[in-house]
Amino acid sequence: MCAMKNSVFQTGIIDVGAHSVRLEIFEVRPDGSAVVLESLTRATRLGIDVFRTGFVSPETAGGFSAIMCDYAARLKEYGISRVRAFATSAIREARNRELVIDRIRHDSGIEVEILESSKEIELIALAMQEYFRKDSRFTSDGQILAMVIGSGSIFAMLVKDGNLCCSEEIPMGTDRLAELFGEGFVTIEQFSEELRSLDIPQRLAESTGFCFDDPVHFVTMGAAPRMLTGVNAESLFMTPEEILQKMSFFSRSPIEEISKSLNVSADDASAAFGAAVMLECFLKTFNAKSFSCLSISTREAAVELLVRQEIKGEKEPFRGELRSICHALGHKFGFDAVHAQTVARSAAAIMEKLQEDFQFPPRAAMLLETAALLHDIGRFVDTRDHNLHSAYLISATQLPGLSREEHQIVAMTAGAHRGDVERAMLRSGSRTMLPEHRVLVLKLAAILRVADALDCARKGKFRNLVMHRRGVVLELRGSGSDFHSEIRELGMKGEVFSQVFGIKVSIAES
């Protein structure tokens, strides 16, 4: 069912976490505002099972199913058919996740989406950016380091000049900390050492591209940080000195004392203890000039995305952030930014020219742009077979906003931008792809090869590309008179385009 821009509608969001399953029923109004009509929370042992054994036990699965059946009944009472249920780290990492999801589908009729890390970051980052735009305390030229502390992992995100430029998942959530060291026993020194053993400080330095001495606005999110800081509105601001003093108290207190102080259960107190250790460690590691805790939940972020897509008409609200991440990643590997942007612009123009006769999936243009921006980063490893190195580097790097399948499509498209296409696709694992995804890679790679050939001399001769379709020939016009290099390169790379689209490409010489 599609929401009308001038209508009020209700939606149910179910968040399957490590310790609880939460249902929130929202009413979304024509102006895009969303009001919570009802909020329900039920405890679960999903995280305890998965983080200790790797599986959801039959008993826990049964309890989870009962909760979902109750929620399905509640949604039916409201008459709500628009439901989004998603599971984060606990179910995401369960080895028997498909069986659990299938049982929930059978028992309750609710389809649970396993929210991949990259999509979870997309949801949170969009909601966070929306908040930053409204708050003048976050200056556009300041660096914002955000840490989302969850049960299974931590998401670190760096925002520079108002744009998300990188994200890093740290597999060290509050539950994992308790599993490693025991509840209430880990010290700041032990956590710091664990981060070093995972090579986290170095990975963060490489990903963020800034020195730890650089001043940052330090932002945290997550249930445990909200519990610790007592935030109950949109945000809470404290000085770094004030929050360090507060975290020092909790990181050195017994679980029983934390439970009494915060008036929470022992499990919640254990999570609060772990978050306090983490926050104290991060605040001592980074040069924080301010501290804030944002009251952003994944459920609210999911509604925010729904509003932006269906009320505000933003088809790809994360595309700008993804573009920014690609540029940061490109600079990390020393890419030629002007060439990458020129190729991306030409590729987009060619796809638009073909759109009328060849149907592309809704997000194909974004995937092509991402592959074009990153197609040459493999030169950082070696210029020979750099396309295959590009595919590997893309595959090994987190790209928020893309599903696992989309990520693979981007990597394979970049890998096939030169050389033997079939070899590149096989090397990138095309045998495991769905047939329709393989066809899409061939189409995107064919376009990318032509766009790359047009800028082979890195002189921007086709920066303002003009095209004319004459039957089965696509004539390309640039600026200048000497296109010898481009004609030669197009001769080698244009054959795939002809095979895929049945159209020959040629350069018009003045």
Secondary structure by P-SEA (a helix, b strand, c coil): ccccccccbbbbbbbbcccbbbbbbbbbcccccccccbbbbbbbaaaaaaaccccccaaaaaaaaaaaaaaaaaaaaacccbbbbbbccccccccaaaaaaaaaaaaccbbbbcccaaaaaaaaaaaaaaaaaacccccccbbbbbbbccccbbbbbbbccccccbbbbbcccaaaaaaacccccccaaaaaaaaaaaaaaaaaaaaaccccccccbbbbbcaaaaaaaccccccccccaaaaaaaaaaaaaccaaaaaaaacccaaaaaaaaaaaaaaaaaaaaccccbbbbbcccaaaaaaaaaaacccccccccaaaaaaaaaaaaaaaaccaaaaaaaaaaaaaaaaaaaccccccccaaaaaaaaaaacccccccccccaaaaaaaaaaaacccccccaaaaaaaaaaaaaccccaaaaaaaaccccccaaaaaaaaaaaaaaaaaaaaaccccccccbbbbbbcccbbbbbbccccaaaaaaaaaacaaaaaaaccbbbbbbcc
